[in-house]
Amino acid sequence: MSLLDTPIALLDGTPATLGEATKGQVALVVNVASKCGLTPQYAGLEDLQKELGGSGFTVLGVPCNQFGGQEPGTSEEIQEFCSATYGVTFPMTGKVEVNGGGRHPLYESLTAVADAEGKAGDIEWNFEKFLIGKDGAVLGRFRPGVAPSAPELRAAITSALA
């Protein structure tokens, strides 16, 4: 099974696969939270979406409440917060677990991928990013401290779109 075939519900509850959620584009999959010190990264993620969204790229936000209870809201509350606070236009999934026994199958696959330092395993915190190619290959893993505007992330996206 391809990573793109992994089932995941959209924020409104609609069943989809990763491929359907990302519309077959290069995707930056990010576990997000509304009440985190890194929440302002939503602005940078939306900047990427606006800049590259017409070039075969999308951000996919994946809400998660596993880190300090920083995504406690309902799907409606998450949607309202993201839209009103950061003008988010990129697609979002329903809330999932990214670590532990209830880990979503998408993250079973993603956590097996190593970052630039060769470290795979559990998601460290909110706003960890995975760059997924149109073919479903994981092209890179970027830890939470890597901002959406970071040169290494932008270079990886540009390369994936070439």
N, C-alpha and C positions, 0 to 999 in steps of 0.2 A: 504494500500500500504506500502510495506517495504521501508526503507530508501535506500536500494540497488536498488530499481526500479526507483529512482529519475532520470529523464533525465538530462544529462549534456554533453555539447559538449567538445570534446578533443581540445587541442591547435591547431591542424591542421584543425579544423572545423568538424571533423567526429562526427556524433551524437552517443551518448552512454548513458548508465545508470551508476550510481555510481558503481554498481556491475561489469559491464563490464570494467569500467575504472580501477578498483582495482583488477580485475581478481579473485574475490572471496577470496582475502587474507585479513588478518588483515591489516588495513590501518591507516596511520596517515595523516589526511586531514588538510592542512595548507594553509591559505590565504597568498599569497606571493606578494612581490613587489621588483622591481629591483633597486630602488633609495631611499632606506630607511636605517636608521641607523642600523636596524636589518638584512639587506640583507646578511651580512656574515653568518647568520644562514643557508643559503643554503649549506655551506660547511658541517656543522654538520648533516643536513638532508641527504646529499649525503653519508656521513659516515654511517648513519643508513641504508640507502638503500644498500650500498655495504656489510655491515656486516650481515644484516638480510634478504636481498632480496631473498636468496635461501631457507629461512626457512618459507615461507608463509606470508611474510610481504612486504608491499610497502608504500612508501610515495606517496601522491598525492598532487601536487602543484596546487593551485587555485588562479591565478592572480586576483588582485583587485586594482582598481585605486581610491578608495574612501577615502583614508587617505593621504591628502596632495598632491594628484596627483602624487604619487610615483611609479605608474606603467603605464606611459603614452604610452608605445610602442605598436606596432602591435604584432600580434601573432608571426610573423617571427622574429621581433626584440627581443621579450621576449625569444624565443627559442635560438636565437644566443647568447644573453647575458648569459643565464643560462648555455649553453653548453661551450662557450668559457671561461667564467670567473670562473665557479664552477664545470665544468665537469658533470653537472646534467644528470643522466640517468633515474631518476624516471619519471612516467607519469605526464603530466600537462593538465589542462583543459583550455578552453577558458576563457577570462576575464569575471568576474561576479561582481555583487553588493552583498555585504554581509549584509548590513544594509539598512533601509529605505523602501520606497514604492516600489522600484524596486528590493528588496532583492530576490535573487535566491531561488527557493523552497528548495534546499539542505540546505541553511542557515536558512530558516524558521524553519526547524526541528532542526538543530544544535543549534541555539541560545536559544532554549527552555531548553537545558541541562545546569545544574549548574556546576560550577568549584569546586575545593576542598574546597573552602570557602563557598559554597552554593549559589553563585551568578550566575544567568542565565542572559539572555538578550543580547543586542547588542554586536557585536565584538568590542573590545576595540581599536585594532590597527592591523597592519600587523603582520603576523607570529603567529596568534592564532592557536592552534592545537587541533584537535579532534581525539581521538583514536576510531576507528570503528572495531568491531569484524567481523569475517567472516559471521556471521548471520545478520549483519546490526545493531546490538545494539551499542549504543554509550557508550563506556567504560570509557571515561574520557575526560575532557576539561582542556586544559593547556593554560594559558594566554601568551601573547607575550614574557614576560620576562623569561619564562621557556625555557632554551636552549635545543636543541636536545640531548645534553649529560647529562642533569639533571638527577640525580638518580631517582627521582620520576617518570619521564617520561619513562626512561629505564626499571624500575621495572614494570610499567603498561604494556609496550609492551611485556616484557618477560612473564608476567602472561597471557596475551592474547594469546600468542603463545604456551603456555603449554598445 
